[in-house]
Amino acid sequence: QFFNSPNWSDVTSALLPERCCRVYASGEGSGGSLASLFLFCANTDQVDSSDEDKSNFPDAFGDTSLVTFGATRTAGVSLYSGSPGSCFDGARYAIIDKDATPPPPGA
């Protein structure tokens, strides 16, 4: 439903490089997870017939950055920017207990 909103095309056109020099997606907690998913969809180069959500994004938003604060884990697989293995430009912030068990790699 979100992508079917009449305002979605206004949002995407406002974020195109001709109108905006850099797009920042940011959030805290669950909002950071949503910001991560947003840029994953916006930046993913590979599209196939099963990528329904990706078809709702223009080809390129130009320069993008991701900034999250204590974002929860977003997916069971690694998200990437552009192509598999590519990191997002930006930063992730979290408060970590020095006595806590470290998360598994890729978490």
Secondary structure, 3 states (H helix, E strand, C coil): CCCCCCCHHHHHHHCCCCCCCEEEEEEECHHHHHHHHHHHHHHCCCCCCCCCCHHHCCCCCCEEEEEEECCCCCCCCCCCCCCCCCCCCEEEECCCCCCCCCCCCCC
